[in-house]
C-alpha cells in the first residue's frame, strides 16, 4: 500500500490525535494513560484555532487579563502529554480566547450529586 503524501500547503487527513497515534504508537499508550489531559489540551488548542488565533496572538490577548501567559505555559496547556494544568492557567487561557470556563462534577449515575461551577 502506498502512503498518500499530502499536497504542498495541505494538512494530512485525520484529526490530530489519530496522526499522533500513527506517528508514535508508543506515545499513544502514554496518551491513553493521560486521557483527561489529552482531551483538555486538544479542546484548548481547538478553541484557540477556532478563534483564528496563533499562540503569539493568545499570549498578547492574555496580557489584557492580568498575568500574561508565556509561550512555554501555552505550549504546556496544549500538550496532550504534559501534566494537568492548574485551574488558573485554564481560566487565563480561556479568557484570552474570549471564553469562560465551566466545570461540572457529576457523582453517581444520576444528577443528584451534580455540582456546576462557572469561572469567568
N, C-alpha and C positions, 0 to 999 in steps of 0.2 A: 504494500500500500504506500503510495506517495503522499508525503505530508504536504498539504497545501500551504504555500507561502503567502503571507498577507501582501497585498499590493502596497506599493510605496505610499506612505501617508495614511494608511488604513490600519485600524486596530485588528488584532486577531479575533476570531469568533469566540463566543463563550464569555461567561462572567469572570470576574477577577479570581474568585475562589477556585473555579474549575481550571483556569490557566495555571494558578499556583500549584494545584494538585498534580497537574500533568507535568509541570516543570520540576517538581520536587516531591516525589512520593513520601520520602521520609519526613519532610516538612508537613505533609498532610496529616500524619499521625499527631504531630505537635498541635496542629490546628484543632483536631478533634478533641484533644485533651483540654484545650482552652477555647472551647466553642463560644462561650459568653463574650469573651474579649474579642474574638474574631467577628462575631455578629455586630458588636458595638462599634468596632473600628471601621468595618465596611459601611455601616449606617452613617457614621460621621463623615467619612470620605464621600459617600453618595450625596449627602446633604450639601456639602461644600461644592461639589461638582454641579449639582442641580441649580445652585445659585450662580453658576458661571465663575466661580472664584478659584484662583490658584492658591497655593499655600502662602505666597507672599501677600496676596490680597487679604487673606484671612488674618495674617499677622498684623497688617495695617489696620484692619477693621477692629481687631481686638484692643488696639491702643485706645479706642474711644470708650471702652468699657472697663476702665481701671487698669489692672495689671495686664500688660500685653502678653500674649503667648509667643514664646520663642519658636524658631524653626525646629529645634530639637523636640520641644514639647508637642508641637503639631504633628511631627513625624511619629512620635511615640503614641499619640492618641489615635492615629490612623493605622498603626501597626497591628495586624491580627495576631502577632505572637508576643507582643510586649506585655508587661504586667498590667492588670486592670488599673485604669487611671482613677484618681480621686474625683469626687463629685464636683469640686470647684473647677477643675480643668475642663470637665464636660460642660458645665454651665457656661464658662467663659468662651469655649469653642462655639457652643450653640448661639450665644448672644452675638458673637462676631458674625454669624451667618444669618442673624435676624430671626432666630428661633428661640423657643423656650424648651426647658427640659421637664418631662413629666415622668415620674417614677411610680410604678404600681407594684404592690406586693399582694399576692393572692395566696391565701393559705387554704389548703384542702381542695376539695373538688367543687365547691360552690363559692359564691361570693360573700359568705358570712364573715370571713376574716379579711376582706379586701381593705386595703389602705391606699389611698391615692394622694400623692404629693406633687404639686406643680411648683417648680422653681423658675422664677423669672429673672 
